[in-house]
């Protein structure tokens, strides 16, 4: 039935509220207010009650989920076509369900002409300040419908003085570059058509009013591991509406009569403390997604940069012995361990350990690693296949392809069609079999190419290839975590090409970039921590120079940098001098002392890679310790170190009346917040780990 009077609901977070209404006409949901508790007690900051010349009322309204009938000119979230090509689906409100504690809401709408039903869901996870939203579409009509645009919804933000958008762009080896756009009017859009979130953009956006860049910040992120799109449009009345959802790279989806489709979850976050505060909201949310698996991660060694494809038992054991002496806890064998894999042209798909490389057997090799006191980890890339492989020879129809068209190789490999049940079963049984057959504690799951072919041999009519691939990928991760709860899973896609909230709920750690050069990595991690919690940040100490900023940095710099998340080592440690190994062992021991605070602590990002001061502060949940990781970003000669006064790092969130001790120095919380923690750089001292203990 259509609502006769406006209906209104408020969802409560720890510090925030999100209030929506169905107006009396009953055609859509509108935002009333989104911000700190009590913000909806007053006139709506986003409502538009005046005339909208040359537009419709819906074009100017802060609609939560809009069809093209609601917003015919300024952009819809959902566009549906009938079998005869007709559009303009129009909804009426039919029902609502609210849970007892006011943290979940489901609002039903229906189109009487086509029989399409839409349920708009809201959830505020307990203990957070985020609101999760998703839409469930059901075709109760008699004929098929085509989904032309599959958005998950729109978030409306008041930006009376202009919209300051923050986003993350990049490329392979240069991911998570934080950038800002002053959007006076018009549209800004980012996305991916690669079948994965991709390296070019991150499915994350933040919005602030240009007059208050350090004040309130609203964030949006999409939990979707396929192709996606996010756009922000600021209208002439000062409202910025952010749309997010799937990007239908392969064309419209078909929704058959009686069928149901659930669109990806979009998550909104609010903080009164700018981007820094917004980061902490995301961190809290992701830590709760991890649940009981949120534990300090082991220090790992990965053999890739030491041996590349030249994997064989003796060289790996030589690395493992040194790694154990340094204090490493998990030894990961990367690419090159399986039959046919001597370079990147062959072997993918044939996941059997190479007996020539492990003559005593893979079991015996793993036992030798574990005898050193190390856990064991393994690299896999189970969604891909080389043309030179037994798997491809037996099942060429398992890869994405278009009948009669040549295949497009990327990195000398093709992509398996994971949406096919038999392929999904092969991938799951392969990885599950490795975990059951061998004593494995850590799995690095890689993905080194996007999908290029929009087809399935003999697939028939329109197929949701993207949706099927993502659904089976998520299901396999969930099955592996259920059946092997002690195995940590690292999500990698040629670096950071597969990082989104859906994967954050299923993987234990992300590999953010293949670039391990120190100053390049500093910028990558700075952006990453704005959207992701430290327990998801895998970082290695290597000897690699930066690809974009090759200025040298000390071993100390590299270790302090890698301590910002999950510490790993990836250098050829056989070539390290005794002094370098001793220094490394010292840093690893220190990391073990602080990693609980890094994993669970409140994070503050201080300065940035392009500023004179750059640090990350982690405050223990009980405020007993404050860990500060700091890096010198300038030149290391005299000209880069003047003036001689120390750099001051303003710490945040401390009790002004408390006293904090570092060695024989004492500071008040007021001093640390007002003037900052002093650090002094020199040509031989370019990074520091400082632990402050509250007296």
C-alpha positions in Angstrom: 0.0 0.0 0.0 1.1 3.6 -0.6 2.1 5.6 2.5 -0.5 8.2 3.4 1.8 10.1 5.8 5.6 10.3 5.9 7.3 7.4 7.7 10.7 8.0 9.3 13.4 5.7 10.9 16.7 6.3 12.6 19.6 3.8 12.7 22.0 4.4 15.6 25.8 3.8 15.6 28.1 4.3 18.5 28.4 8.0 17.9 26.3 8.6 14.8 22.8 8.3 13.4 21.4 7.8 10.0 17.7 8.9 9.5 15.6 8.2 6.4 12.0 8.8 5.5 9.4 7.6 3.0 7.5 10.8 2.0 3.7 10.9 1.9 3.7 10.1 -1.9 5.5 6.8 -1.1 7.6 6.6 -4.3 11.0 6.6 -2.7 13.2 6.8 0.4 14.9 10.1 1.3 17.8 10.9 3.6 16.8 13.2 6.5 20.2 13.6 8.2 23.5 11.7 8.6 26.0 12.6 11.3 26.5 12.7 15.1 23.7 11.7 17.5 20.9 14.2 17.5 21.7 15.6 14.1 18.2 14.7 12.8 16.5 16.9 15.5 16.0 19.9 13.3 15.4 20.8 9.6 17.0 18.4 7.2 20.4 19.7 5.8 19.8 17.9 2.5 16.0 18.4 1.9 15.1 20.5 -1.1 11.5 21.9 -0.8 11.6 24.6 -3.5 10.8 24.5 -7.2 13.2 22.7 -9.5 12.8 24.4 -12.9 13.5 22.1 -15.9 14.0 19.2 -13.5 11.6 16.9 -11.6 11.1 16.8 -7.8 13.1 13.6 -7.7 16.1 15.1 -9.4 16.4 17.5 -6.6 15.5 15.2 -3.7 18.1 13.4 -1.5 16.8 10.0 -2.7 18.4 6.9 -1.2 17.6 4.5 -4.1 16.4 6.0 -7.4 15.0 4.6 -10.6 15.1 6.4 -13.9 11.5 7.5 -13.3 12.5 9.1 -10.0 15.6 10.9 -11.4 15.2 11.0 -15.2 17.8 13.8 -15.7 20.4 13.6 -12.9 21.1 9.9 -12.9 19.4 6.8 -11.5 20.8 4.0 -9.4 18.5 1.4 -11.1 17.6 1.3 -14.8 15.3 -1.6 -15.9 14.1 -2.5 -19.4 11.2 -4.8 -20.3 11.5 -7.3 -23.1 10.1 -4.6 -25.5 12.6 -2.0 -24.5 10.4 0.1 -22.2 12.0 1.8 -19.2 10.9 4.1 -16.4 10.2 1.7 -13.6 8.2 3.4 -10.9 8.0 2.1 -7.3 5.4 2.5 -4.5 6.2 1.7 -0.9 4.5 -1.5 0.3 6.0 -2.6 3.6 8.7 -2.1 6.2 10.5 -4.2 8.9 12.6 -2.8 11.7 14.5 -4.9 14.2 14.0 -4.3 18.0 17.3 -2.5 18.6 17.0 -0.1 15.7 20.1 -1.3 13.9 18.4 -3.1 10.9 15.8 -1.8 8.5 14.2 -3.2 5.4 11.9 -1.1 3.2 9.9 -2.7 0.5 8.8 -1.2 -2.9 7.0 -2.6 -5.9 6.3 -1.6 -9.5 2.7 -2.6 -10.2 3.2 -2.7 -14.0 6.2 -5.1 -14.3 5.9 -6.9 -10.9 9.5 -5.9 -10.0 10.0 -5.7 -6.2 12.9 -4.0 -4.5 13.8 -4.3 -0.8 16.2 -1.6 0.4 18.2 -3.0 3.4 20.1 -1.0 6.0 22.3 -2.3 8.8 24.5 -0.6 11.4 26.9 -3.3 12.7 27.1 -3.2 16.5 30.1 -1.2 17.8 30.6 0.8 14.6 29.7 4.1 13.0 29.1 2.7 9.5 25.8 2.0 7.8 25.6 -0.9 5.3 23.1 -0.8 2.5 22.1 -3.2 -0.1 19.1 -3.9 -2.4 17.4 -7.1 -3.2 15.5 -7.2 -6.5 12.8 -9.8 -7.3 10.9 -10.3 -10.5 7.4 -11.2 -9.6 6.1 -10.5 -13.1 5.4 -12.9 -16.0 8.3 -11.9 -18.3 12.0 -11.3 -18.1 13.5 -7.9 -17.2 16.8 -6.5 -18.2 18.9 -4.6 -15.7 20.7 -1.9 -17.5 22.2 -0.1 -14.5 22.8 -2.1 -11.2 23.6 0.6 -8.6 23.4 -0.3 -5.0 22.3 3.2 -3.9 23.2 6.8 -3.4 24.6 8.7 -0.4 23.7 12.4 0.0 26.0 14.8 1.7 25.5 18.5 2.4 28.3 20.5 0.7 27.0 24.1 0.7 30.5 25.6 -0.1 31.7 23.0 -2.5 32.6 19.3 -2.4 36.2 18.2 -1.6 36.5 14.7 -2.8 39.3 12.3 -1.7 40.0 9.2 -3.7 42.8 6.8 -4.4 44.3 6.2 -7.8 47.2 4.2 -9.1 48.7 1.6 -11.4 50.6 -1.6 -10.9 53.4 -0.8 -8.4 51.9 2.5 -7.5 48.6 1.7 -5.8 46.6 3.7 -3.2 47.8 7.2 -4.2 45.7 9.6 -2.2 44.4 12.5 -4.1 41.9 15.3 -3.7 39.5 17.0 -6.1 37.6 20.2 -5.5 34.3 19.6 -7.2 32.5 22.9 -7.5 29.7 21.5 -9.7 29.3 18.6 -12.1 30.3 14.9 -11.9 33.4 13.0 -10.8 33.6 9.2 -11.5 35.9 6.3 -10.9 35.6 2.6 -11.5 36.9 -0.7 -13.0 35.8 -2.8 -15.9 38.5 -5.5 -15.2 36.4 -8.0 -13.3 38.4 -7.0 -10.1 38.6 -3.7 -8.2 41.8 -3.1 -10.1 45.0 -1.0 -9.6 43.7 2.2 -11.3 41.2 3.2 -8.6 40.0 2.0 -5.2 36.2 1.5 -4.5 36.4 4.1 -1.8 35.5 7.8 -1.7 35.4 10.5 0.9 33.5 13.8 0.8 34.0 17.0 2.8 32.8 20.5 2.5 35.5 22.7 1.0 35.0 25.3 3.8 35.8 22.8 6.5 38.4 20.3 5.2 39.4 19.2 8.7 35.9 19.0 9.9 33.1 16.5 9.1 33.9 13.8 6.6 31.6 11.2 4.9 33.0 8.1 3.4 31.6 5.5 1.0 33.1 2.1 0.0 31.7 -0.8 -2.1 32.0 -4.4 -1.0 32.3 -5.9 -4.5 35.2 -7.9 -5.9 34.3 -7.4 -9.5 33.8 -4.5 -11.9 32.4 -1.4 -10.2 31.6 2.3 -10.4 31.4 5.2 -8.1 30.3 8.7 -9.1 29.8 11.9 -7.2 27.7 14.8 -8.5 27.3 18.2 -6.8 24.2 20.0 -7.9 23.6 23.8 -8.0 21.9 23.7 -4.6 24.9 22.4 -2.8 24.0 18.7 -2.4 26.6 16.1 -3.4 25.1 12.7 -4.2 27.5 9.7 -4.4 26.3 6.7 -6.4 28.0 3.3 -6.1 27.3 -0.1 -7.5 28.3 -2.7 -10.1 29.6 -1.7 -13.5 28.0 -4.0 -16.0 31.0 -4.3 -18.3 29.4 -7.2 -20.3 26.1 -5.4 -20.9 22.6 -5.7 -19.2 21.8 -8.5 -16.8 18.7 -10.6 -17.3 16.3 -11.1 -14.4 14.0 -13.9 -15.3 10.4 -14.2 -14.1 10.6 -15.5 -10.5 14.3 -14.7 -10.2 16.0 -12.7 -7.4 19.2 -10.7 -7.4 21.0 -9.2 -4.5 23.2 -6.2 -5.3 26.5 -5.5 -3.6 26.7 -3.9 -0.1 27.7 -0.2 0.0 29.0 1.1 3.2 28.9 4.7 4.5 31.0 6.1 7.3 31.0 9.4 9.1 33.5 11.2 11.3 33.6 14.7 12.7 37.4 14.5 12.6 38.2 14.6 8.9 40.0 11.9 6.9 42.0 10.9 9.9 38.9 10.2 11.9 37.2 8.6 9.0 40.2 6.1 8.7 39.5 5.0 12.3 35.9 4.4 11.5 36.9 2.1 8.7 39.5 0.4 10.9 36.9 -0.4 13.6 34.5 -1.8 11.0 37.1 -4.0 9.4 38.4 -5.3 12.7 34.8 -6.3 13.6 34.6 -8.0 10.2 37.6 -10.1 11.1 36.0 -11.2 14.3 37.9 -13.9 16.2 40.5 -14.0 13.4 41.7 -10.5 14.5 45.0 -11.6 16.1 48.5 -10.3 15.7 49.9 -11.8 12.5 53.1 -13.8 12.4 56.3 -12.3 11.0 56.9 -13.9 7.7 59.6 -14.4 5.1 58.6 -14.7 1.4 61.2 -16.1 -1.0 60.0 -14.4 -4.2 62.6 -11.5 -4.5 65.4 -13.8 -3.4 64.9 -16.7 -5.9 62.0 -15.7 -8.2 61.2 -18.9 -10.2 64.4 -20.7 -9.3 62.8 -22.5 -6.4 64.4 -25.8 -5.2 64.7 -27.4 -1.8 68.3 -26.5 -0.8 68.1 -22.8 -1.7 64.8 -22.4 0.1 66.1 -24.2 3.2 69.2 -21.9 3.2 66.8 -18.9 3.3 64.6 -20.6 5.9 67.6 -21.2 8.2 68.6 -17.6 8.2 65.0 -16.4 8.5 64.6 -18.6 11.6 67.8 -17.0 13.1 66.3 -13.6 12.5 63.1 -14.4 14.4 60.8 -15.0 11.5 57.8 -17.1 12.3 56.4 -18.2 8.9 58.3 -19.1 5.8 56.4 -18.7 2.5 57.5 -20.3 -0.8 56.3 -18.2 -3.6 55.8 -18.9 -7.3 57.9 -21.6 -8.9 57.3 -24.7 -6.7 55.1 -26.7 -9.1 55.7 -28.8 -12.2 56.5 -27.0 -15.4 57.0 -23.7 -13.6 60.5 -22.3 -14.5 59.2 -19.0 -15.7 55.8 -17.3 -16.2 55.1 -19.1 -19.6 54.1 -22.5 -18.3 52.7 -24.5 -15.4 49.8 -22.5 -14.0 46.9 -25.0 -13.5 49.1 -28.0 -12.7 49.4 -27.7 -9.0 51.7 -30.6 -8.2 55.0 -30.0 -6.4 57.9 -30.5 -8.9 59.8 -33.7 -7.8 62.9 -32.4 -9.6 62.9 -29.4 -7.3 62.1 -31.4 -4.1 63.8 -34.7 -4.7 63.1 -35.9 -1.1 59.5 -35.0 -1.5 57.5 -31.9 -0.7 56.4 -33.4 2.6 60.0 -33.8 3.6 60.9 -30.3 2.6 58.0 -28.8 4.6 59.0 -30.9 7.6 62.6 -29.5 7.3 61.2 -26.0 7.3 59.0 -26.7 10.3 61.9 -28.3 12.1 63.5 -24.9 12.2 60.6 -23.7 14.3 58.9 -22.0 11.3 55.3 -22.3 10.1 54.9 -22.9 6.4 53.2 -20.9 3.7 52.6 -21.4 0.0 51.8 -19.2 -3.1 49.0 -20.2 -5.5 47.2 -18.6 -8.4 44.3 -21.0 -8.9 42.1 -18.9 -11.1 44.6 -18.7 -13.9 46.1 -21.1 -16.4 49.0 -21.1 -18.8 48.5 -22.3 -22.4 51.5 -24.5 -21.7 49.9 -26.7 -19.1 48.1 -30.0 -18.8 45.0 -28.4 -17.4 44.6 -26.2 -20.5 45.3 -29.1 -22.9 42.5 -31.1 -21.2 40.0 -28.2 -20.6 40.5 -25.3 -23.1 36.8 -24.6 -22.7 37.3 -23.7 -19.1 38.7 -20.2 -19.9 36.7 -17.1 -20.7 36.5 -16.8 -24.5 34.2 -15.5 -27.3 33.4 -18.1 -29.9 35.5 -17.6 -33.1 37.6 -14.8 -31.5 41.3 -15.1 -30.5 42.1 -15.2 -26.8 44.0 -12.3 -25.2 46.9 -13.5 -23.1 48.1 -11.3 -20.2 51.3 -12.3 -18.5 51.3 -15.4 -20.7 48.1 -16.8 -19.1 44.4 -17.0 -19.5 41.6 -16.7 -16.9 39.5 -19.6 -15.8 35.7 -19.1 -15.8 35.1 -19.5 -12.1 31.4 -19.1 -12.6 31.2 -22.5 -14.2 30.4 -25.1 -11.5 33.0 -27.5 -12.6 35.7 -24.9 -12.6 34.7 -23.7 -9.2 34.9 -27.2 -8.0 38.3 -27.7 -9.5 39.7 -24.5 -7.9 38.2 -25.3 -4.5 39.3 -29.0 -4.6 42.8 -28.0 -5.7 43.4 -25.5 -2.9 41.5 -27.5 -0.3 43.5 -30.6 -1.4 46.9 -28.8 -0.9 45.8 -27.7 2.6 44.7 -31.2 3.5 47.7 -32.9 1.9 50.4 -30.7 3.3 51.2 -29.0 6.6 50.4 -25.4 5.5 49.6 -22.5 7.8 49.6 -19.6 5.3 48.2 -19.3 1.8 49.1 -16.4 -0.6 46.3 -16.4 -3.2 47.4 -14.3 -6.2 45.6 -13.1 -9.3 47.8 -11.6 -12.0 45.5 -10.7 -14.9 42.1 -9.0 -15.4 39.4 -10.6 -17.5 39.5 -9.6 -21.1 37.0 -11.9 -22.9 33.3 -11.3 -22.1 32.1 -14.8 -23.1 31.7 -18.5 -22.2 31.9 -21.1 -25.0 28.4 -22.3 -25.7 27.1 -20.1 -22.9 23.9 -19.1 -24.7 22.0 -15.8 -23.8 23.2 -13.0 -21.6 25.3 -14.3 -18.7 26.3 -12.5 -15.5 30.0 -13.6 -15.8 31.2 -11.0 -13.3 28.6 -11.9 -10.7 29.1 -15.6 -11.0 32.9 -15.3 -10.7 32.7 -13.1 -7.6 30.1 -15.3 -5.9 32.1 -18.4 -6.4 35.3 -16.7 -5.3 33.7 -15.5 -2.1 32.2 -18.9 -1.5 35.5 -20.7 -1.9 37.2 -18.3 0.5 34.5 -18.9 3.0 34.7 -22.7 2.6 38.5 -22.7 3.1 38.3 -20.5 6.2 35.6 -22.8 7.6 37.4 -26.0 6.9 40.9 -24.7 7.7 40.5 -22.2 10.4 44.1 -22.2 11.4 45.3 -21.1 7.9 45.8 -17.4 7.2 44.9 -16.3 3.7 46.6 -13.4 2.0 44.6 -11.8 -0.9 46.9 -10.5 -3.7 46.2 -9.4 -7.3 49.5 -8.4 -8.9 49.8 -6.3 -5.7 46.7 -4.3 -4.6 44.3 -5.1 -7.4 41.8 -6.9 -5.3 41.1 -4.9 -2.1 37.5 -4.1 -1.2 35.3 -4.6 1.8 34.0 -7.9 0.6 37.5 -9.3 0.5 38.3 -7.6 3.9 35.6 -9.8 5.3 37.1 -13.0 3.8 40.9 -12.6 3.7 43.2 -12.2 6.6 45.6 -9.8 5.0 46.1 -7.9 1.8 49.3 -7.6 -0.3 49.0 -3.9 -1.3 51.7 -3.6 -4.0 54.5 -5.5 -5.7 56.6 -2.3 -5.2 58.7 -2.7 -2.0 61.0 0.3 -2.6 61.0 2.4 0.6 59.7 5.8 -0.4 57.3 4.4 -3.0 56.0 2.1 -0.4 55.6 4.9 2.1 53.1 6.6 -0.2 51.3 3.3 -1.0 50.8 2.5 2.7 49.8 6.0 3.6 46.9 5.8 1.2 46.1 2.2 2.1 45.7 3.0 5.8 43.1 5.7 5.0 40.8 3.0 3.9 42.1 -0.2 5.6 43.1 -1.4 9.0 46.7 -2.2 9.9 46.0 -6.0 10.3 45.3 -6.1 6.6 48.6 -4.4 5.5 51.3 -6.9 4.6 54.6 -5.2 4.1 58.1 -6.6 3.4 61.6 -5.4 4.0 63.6 -5.9 0.8 66.6 -4.4 -0.9 64.6 -3.1 -3.9 64.9 0.5 -4.9 61.7 2.5 -5.6 60.4 2.5 -9.2 59.2 6.1 -8.9 61.3 7.6 -6.0 64.6 5.6 -6.0 66.3 7.7 -3.2 68.1 5.3 -0.9 66.9 4.6 2.6 68.4 2.7 5.5 67.6 -0.8 6.6 66.0 0.8 9.7 63.7 2.9 7.5 62.6 -0.2 5.7 61.9 -2.1 8.9 60.0 0.8 10.6 58.0 1.1 7.4 57.1 -2.6 7.3 56.1 -2.5 11.0 53.1 -0.2 10.1 51.1 -3.3 9.5 52.1 -7.0 9.2 55.9 -7.3 9.1 57.5 -9.4 6.5 60.9 -9.9 5.0 61.5 -10.5 1.3 65.1 -9.7 0.6 67.8 -12.2 -0.3 68.9 -12.5 3.3 71.8 -14.8 2.2 73.5 -11.7 0.9 73.0 -9.7 4.1 76.1 -9.1 6.2 76.3 -10.3 9.8 75.7 -6.7 11.0 72.6 -6.4 8.8 71.3 -9.7 10.1 71.9 -8.6 13.7 70.1 -5.3 13.0 67.2 -7.2 11.4 66.9 -9.6 14.3 66.7 -6.6 16.7 63.9 -4.9 14.6 61.9 -8.1 14.4 62.2 -8.6 18.2 61.0 -5.0 18.7 58.1 -5.5 16.3 56.9 -8.5 18.3 56.7 -6.2 21.4 54.5 -3.7 19.6 52.4 -5.7 17.1 49.5 -6.2 19.5 49.2 -2.4 19.7 49.5 -2.1 15.9 46.8 -4.7 15.4 44.3 -3.3 17.9 45.3 0.3 18.6 43.7 3.5 17.6 45.5 4.9 14.5 46.3 8.5 13.8 48.0 9.4 10.5 50.4 12.4 11.0 51.6 14.5 8.1 52.2 12.5 4.9 54.9 11.2 2.5 54.9 14.6 0.7 55.4 16.6 3.9 58.3 17.3 6.2 56.7 15.2 8.9 55.3 11.7 8.3 54.3 9.3 11.0 51.7 6.8 12.2 50.5 6.8 15.8 49.0 3.7 17.4 47.4 4.1 20.9 46.7 0.9 22.8 43.1 0.3 23.6 43.8 0.8 27.4 46.0 3.9 26.5 48.9 2.4 28.4 51.2 2.6 25.4 51.6 4.9 22.4 53.6 3.5 19.5 54.9 6.1 16.9 56.5 5.0 13.6 58.2 8.0 11.9 60.1 8.5 8.7 62.3 11.2 7.2 60.9 12.1 3.8 63.4 14.6 2.6 67.0 14.6 1.4 69.6 12.9 3.5 72.4 15.4 2.9 72.9 18.6 5.0 70.6 20.6 2.7 67.8 18.2 3.4 68.2 18.3 7.1 68.2 22.1 7.8 67.0 23.8 10.0 68.5 22.0 13.0 65.5 22.1 15.2 63.8 18.7 15.6 60.7 17.8 13.5 57.7 17.8 15.8 55.0 15.1 15.5 51.7 16.3 17.0 50.2 13.3 18.7 46.4 13.0 19.0 43.8 11.5 21.3 46.0 11.6 24.4 44.9 12.7 27.9 46.3 16.2 28.3 46.8 15.7 32.0 48.6 12.3 31.7 52.3 11.9 31.6 54.1 9.8 29.0 57.6 8.4 29.3 60.2 7.4 26.6 63.5 6.4 28.0 64.6 9.1 30.4 62.3 11.7 28.8 58.8 12.6 30.1 56.1 14.5 28.3 52.6 15.6 29.3 49.8 14.7 27.0 49.2 18.4 26.6 52.8 19.0 25.3 52.6 16.0 22.9 49.3 17.3 21.5 50.2 20.9 21.3 53.8 20.9 20.3 54.4 17.3 19.3 56.9 14.6 19.9 60.4 15.7 18.8 62.4 13.6 16.3 65.8 14.6 14.9 66.9 13.2 11.5 70.5 12.8 10.3 72.1 11.2 7.2 72.3 7.9 9.2 69.1 8.2 11.2 66.1 8.4 8.8 63.4 6.5 10.7 62.4 5.8 14.3 60.2 3.6 16.4 59.2 5.3 19.6 57.2 3.7 22.4 55.7 6.0 25.0 54.5 4.5 28.2 51.8 6.2 30.2 52.9 6.8 33.8 
